[in-house]
């Protein structure tokens, strides 16, 4: 049985890009204290990456992006209000964008 063309309902084209921004939240990397989130633009996506406090270590950077499977976070070691941590946080965010670009856009 064929449908009359006037009886057909318009279906959205799911292959067309949407005009809205999608926001994805990445899961926790660890159970350390949540400091906040940084929202990164990855292509047309806005991805929220958690920022977590980590134990201070002399050999590690003040902030670093860490990924483990589907989980990722930026780990901050030290006072989050210091200029040195702020610079390290920016560098970690750049690493996060590189990693997420490869993972989400390919």
C-alpha positions, 0 to 999 in steps of 0.5 A: 500500500502506497501513501498519498504524497499529501499524507507523508510527514516531513522528517528532519534530515539528520545528516545536516549540521545543526545550528546549535552548539552541542555541549558535552561533559567529559566524565571524571578522570579521578575522584580528586576534588572538582575545582571547576570546568573549562569549556573548550571549542573543538570544531563546532562543539563546546566541550566541558572538561573538568578541572580537578585538584591533584597532589603537588609534585615537584617533577610534574607541571603545575597543570596538565591534561590527562586522559584515560579511556573515555575519561579526561580532566585537567589536573591542577597542582598548586594554588589556582589563583597564582599566575604560574598555575594560570599559564600552565592551565592555558597550556593544558587546555591547548593540549586538551583541544588537540586530544579532543580534536583527534578523538571527536572529529575523526 
